[in-house]
Amino acid sequence: MPREAMVEPSGGSMGSRSLLRRMNSLGVLRALLPQPLTLRELADASGLSRTAIDAIVTDLVEMGWLESVERASASRVGRPATAFHVRAGLGHLLSLDIGANHIHAVVTDLAGAVLGQRTARLPEDTGATERISLALATGDAVLSTLDLTRGSVWIVAVGSPGAIGRDGEVLHFGGTGLPDWVGLNLRERFEQEFDGAVLVEGDVALGARAELTVGAAQGHRDVVYLLCGVRTSAASIVDGKVHRGVHGAAGIVGEMPELRWSRLNERYGESVLGSPRPSREEIFEAARAGDRIALTAMDEFADDLATGAAAMILALDPELLVVGGGSAPGADVFLPRFIHTLGEICPLPPDVVVSSLGSEAVAMGGVSLASQHLDTVLQTAVRDVERFPDPAGALRLVRRTAAS
């Protein structure tokens, strides 16, 4: 027997037929965001009747959410099947990873599919005003390659080092560089530039979110994520959600001097590497070639990284630890020692894996945050409005969240 709704109602009650229609409209839209589907495929996947699916898809097409596309048959016999997908160019998401030494911008469609990206480099002592200007210019550059403007962006996600308050203010940054960054309200600053919603989150939390949604932590509920780049920090995923803490400061365990995580990547192997210090990549390559000095430095790096990771593991008892950030490509030369040291400290160590997301992790976490926000806005509309919103109505609701 066909089911009635694709989306679970809040409060456990199905409510009116109008509510049921709105719930199923959201369910169909969710199903079609990642891929085109035919009416038959939608009916099979949803459990709804073909008649119900046909009516909902017709509504969404008339509202401007969906459009049809012909899909060739695998057998090449007969007419192509008609599939439906979210209308191309309907809206876009922009994710800006503002780091101490880089800006990385990613533009996606509403489904989170990457359309373009760009990276810019800058010194860590760049002032806040210039840093934000470069972030905006980098985002504009990506948009322009796609013939888009800021007006096409529904949601902007901004990732920043440090502890980020729920209102978007940078409450704390324990490293060097980033002058005038602490105390800056990033949400208010970027709301001056965009009409869409602006979301702000710490870079480590966004990296963990990316691992949870598209990376190595998929399918896991309790995870420790290490963002090991120019600076090293950690985030925790507890019961399937990234834990940010009261002040957005969960995971800054690396600021304890005893753990030697502060500027770890600039300091390991100081006693053997000499001056001028080789780059991180040069040390990795030398270690792969069996260079004794580089291997000694890698052992020191692995031990210090494991000591800080153990502090997180002993507090949380996760099932998985993900090593990410700029040092992840060199994991082949330090991971065995890291796992060994971790096992000596932790009686029940988790499985350890290396992220494959690379330097894009924080920006992709921003895309995930923006996608979830859009879905939350539509869920709220299902509950609170009499009719499922068309795209213009949804955009107004998204913009309203930016002002609230």
Beta strands, then each sheet from edge to edge (+ up, - down):
strand 1: 37-38
strand 2: 66-71
strand 3: 81-86
strand 4: 92-98
strand 5: 102-109
strand 6: 114-121
strand 7: 153-160
strand 8: 163-164
strand 9: 170-172
strand 10: 197-202
strand 11: 223-228
strand 12: 232-238
strand 13: 241-243
strand 14: 320-324
strand 15: 351-354
sheet 1: 1+ 3- 2+
sheet 2: 6+ 5- 4+ 7+ 10+
sheet 3: 8+ 9-
sheet 4: 13+ 12- 11+ 14+ 15+
end
